[in-house]
Amino acid sequence: MELVVGASEATMKSVMGKLGVLLAQEYTLIRGVNGDLQYINDELASMQSFLRDLTAVSAGQVQSHGHRMKDWMKQIRDITYDIEDCIDDSAHRLHGLRSDMCCYYFANSVYEVLTWWPRRDVASKISVLKMRAQQIGERRERYGVNNPEAAGGSEGSHAGNGTAAGFDAADNQEASLELVAMKDPVGVEDHMKELEEWLTNDKNTSGVLYVVGFGGVGKTTIATALYRKFGDQFDHRAMVNVSQSSDINAVLTNIKNQVMPQSSGQRQQAGGGVLGRLKRGTSALAAKCCSAGASEETRGETKLDKLKKDLGKHFDDSSYLVLVDDVWSAATWDQIRKSLPSSKQRTRIIVTTRFQAVATRRRGEEGDHTRKVSPLGIGESEKLFKQAFFESKGSKVDKVPKEVWKMCGGLPLAIVIMAGHVACNPNKSEDEWSKVCNSLFPELGKDHGKDGGRDLNQEEVGRIVSHCYNDMPADIKTCSLYLSIFPKGQRISRKRLTRRWIAEAFVAEKQGLSVEDVAETYFNHLIRRKIIRPVEHSSNGKVKKCIVHDMVLEHIVAKASEENFITVIGGNWLMQLPSSKVRRLSLQESDSKRANDTEKMNLSHVRSLTMFGSLNQLPSHSFKFGIVQVLDLEGCIGFKAHHTEEICKMLLLKYLSLRRSDTKQLPKAIGKLENLETLDIRETSVVELPKTVCQLERLVNVLGGDKRTRRALKLPQELNKKKKMKALRILSGIEIVGGLADLHHLTELRKLAIYKLSTMSDDPSFKDLSSSIEYLGGYSLNTLIIDDESSKFINSLDDLSSPPKFLVALELSGKMVQLPGWITQLTALTKLTLSVTALRTDNLLLLSNLDALFSLTFSFRAEKQDSETLTILAENKLSSDGEITIPNAGFKSLKLLRFFAPLLPVLSFSKNAMPELERLELQFSMLEGLYGVENLAGIKVVHLTLKDKDGEYMTKEVQHEVETAVKRRTDGKAPKIILDQ
């Protein structure tokens, strides 16, 4: 059905919980208000039941009410939001007055006097809300919006069942651990053959390939396959999404950041240059911004000239490949092409576009080529459908009628999403699927698709996407709406997304699963549904980042706007300004035409704010800071002291991310954020937390430090003294010193990541930390990371009497040689990272018994190996008869093996070694030898990365030997050999 129900119901659940708390606190209210609150609570309960019933009715019933039903649901949604605002605002005001009182003896009487007016104001608002609730109920009856009747087995019944369960057995299962492997695109063999010839043709030193076709036809799939297959043959490569954007500076900066690696701080400054020209700010600065318009354009031209100059210098004597995806405007493409410099070496540019005008803008230039992508045939459509169906854990594909993929008109996007939809509805019969096809396309008998006579138009593709989307369970549908917060083409972090769902109360404990596990389950369901697509996996095999196809995202953004769920300003969307109150706001990079949009909106009810770019976009005077619950400023620049002060006024804040921002410290006032659950300050200049953080008893996730540089976050000594933060589940990127080593009270801790360890073996804290790890290992601890430069602590871990047997991830960095004897007892371990000093044949034999191990990494974090490390490596080599040998048995589940160190000894793989290994990565300055790669039955990729030009000759010899060896394989499955320098 077309109505968006999930978001409204999720908000209702939150409100009713808060009403229950308020009803239990009569002393905070004016007399007589309790009755109004009880009435509102009961009325909302009835409305919630009505919404649940809506998810289980037929589309026909909903359509019979048409606009009346939609309007009534809008009224429910608005009053629900307003009730929540009233409750949260009153809690903020009353709490603020109580927190300032210091004399307990006079507390009650003084509190009554000080809060008389706020409580009276709250009582008045509640009375008005009660009247509105009555009117909404009466209006429904007056205009004939009747109660829905269940329609067993009809369309939408799955969503109704899903609301109760939230997910099925396939979603409950742990997602299969895997590496990102780009599958060969279906039905594009002819395209690929011709385009590969163009890409590798040396007759033309430069050229542009235009891949043209309808949205969802597979243009980006083909272009990305070419980019990945041949990208390593160029000195530099970059991939950028353009869409409806006309911001040339942003496009070129994106390219520059990919081909000219920089530190995170420099990247932020570069991004700031792009976004700094945005004329955002308070109304007091509006006149100044307008008067500066002319000079702003000049600065933009200067920025563009500098970008051209930087790229020109960098590309002057280098080959490069650039993929420019989804270009909408011929004029925009013309500007981009003029800005990309020529080179003395080979250059290739791949452009995807829906519009033929983009490809013909500069027709006839030497080396250019245009390829139009057409829909798939019926046979290819069936092949793609079945491939996607089984990826989504579908079964019994033979019972799915051909009409299901036939009606998709040969468009890969429609086929893949429909496959996910069918896989998630295993109980539907063949007849029911035929009815679905006929309801979507009554004219199906005329035969859709390439072999059937006509292709789908955009409206018909949208019809399929809408149907598949509406079939999802209401809770998961709500979570999917949240995807509209992120810009088109952005890689979305799984953890960032699921933590935000939790902060917004979209997920709750269910079927014995924790709230984190339920969020993971919802994420897995969206993957099965093909709403999101994994694009990057972590070394533990789990999805790290995903993207949303632009046509799917367009549908989600429209739904989010219809529900007033999220308001998006800037970016790729040209949306009308909301006529009602803004609840969740996403400020994305934009040109100056949209600069003043936020000044025209009512932002006093914003509960969630996400920003991309510069804080200059934020009109801070418009916000009622007390009710903001989610604040995501990841990657933002322009932090000033007043910004952090304003953040500390957001007393209801649950989620705060300042990751990769240019904030430098947190104020003491952060201790006022007593509802805070997630604090993310990774990759910032914040190196120490104020002691007031220890007052945050609800804090669940503390994420700090820098994983790449191992810069650690200092915790206050009060953490152990007060022992209040017992809700902590993740403590990552920290430094352990002195009295901070006693962590016994953190029994909920799941992840402990220590980036710096400053404790001596004769210090009591040394034993405290060891005892804490042993103790917590018997509770929930499943991830342990310790970077111990002195190595004394990690070498003492063998003395643990009871190992942390529930670990799924373990990382021990330092000069460790012998492994803890209990490591073979870690039967659940899937990810293991060790220092390269532990690279010994006997250790590998020991580790081969870890049947669940998915990835194994040997690394050395220092820039250069010192004499002690070199001595250890030499001794390891001698103890292993001159080379490190990987045994011929064990490692039953290992798919990823990595070695990162300046000097790597001879590595030799025995016959039948690591049967499941798919990817072998080596980063080094000197590699002494690599043998037996041909013995790896499942190997797909061997990636060699040379860090020092001095070892180039030897490395090429190794590459040649490996390539020669794998050609001798009798199965003909030679892996791809990649060499980066």
Secondary structure, 3 states (H helix, E strand, C coil): CCCCCHHHHHHHHHHHHHHHHHHCCHHHCCCCHHHHHHHHHHHHHHHHHHHHHHCCCCHHHHHHHHHHHHHHHHHHHHHHHHHHHHHHHHHHHHHHHHHCCCCCCCHHHHHHHHCHHHHHHHHHHHHHHHHHHHHHHHHHHHCCCCCCCCCCCCCCHHHHHHHHHCCCHHHHCCCCCCCCCCCCCCCCHHHHHHHHHHHHCCCCCCCEEEEECCCCCCHHHHHHHHHHHHHHHCCEEEEEEEECCCCHHHHHHHHHHHHCCCCHHHHHHHHHHHHCCCCCCCHHHHHHHHHCHHHHHHHHHHHHHHHHHHHHHHHCCCCEEEEEEEECCHHHHHHHHHHCCCCCCCEEEEEEECCHHHHHCCCCCCCCEEEECCCCCHHHHHHHHHHHHHHCCCCCHHHCCCHHHHCCCCCHHHHHHHHHHHHCCCCCCHHHHHHHHHHHCHHHHHCCECCCCECCCHHHHHHHHHHHHHCCCHHHHHHHHHHHHCCCCCCEEHHHHHHHHHHCCCCCCECCECHHHHHHHHHHHHHHCCCCEEEEECCCCCEEEEECCHHHHHHHHHHHHHCCCCEEECCCCCCCCCCCCCCEEEECCCCHHHCCHHHHCCCCCCCEEEECCEHHHCCHHHCCHHHCCEEECCCCECCCHHHHHHHCCCCCCCEEECCCCCCCCCCHHHHHCCCCCEEECCCCCCCECCHHHHHCCCCCEEECCECCCCECEECCCHHHHHCCCCCCCEEEEEEEEHHHHCCCCCCCCCEEEEEEEECCCCCHHHHHHHHHHHHHCCCCCCEEEEECCCCHHHHHHHHCCCCCCCCCEEEEECCCCCCCHHHHHCCCCCEEEEEHHHCCHHHHHHHCCCCCCCEEEEECCCCCCCHHHHHHHHHHHHHCCCCEEECCCCCCCCCEEEEECCEECCEEECCCCCCCCCEEEEEECEECCEECHHHCCCCCEEEEEECCHHHHHHHHHHHHHHHHHHCCCCCCCCCEEEEEC
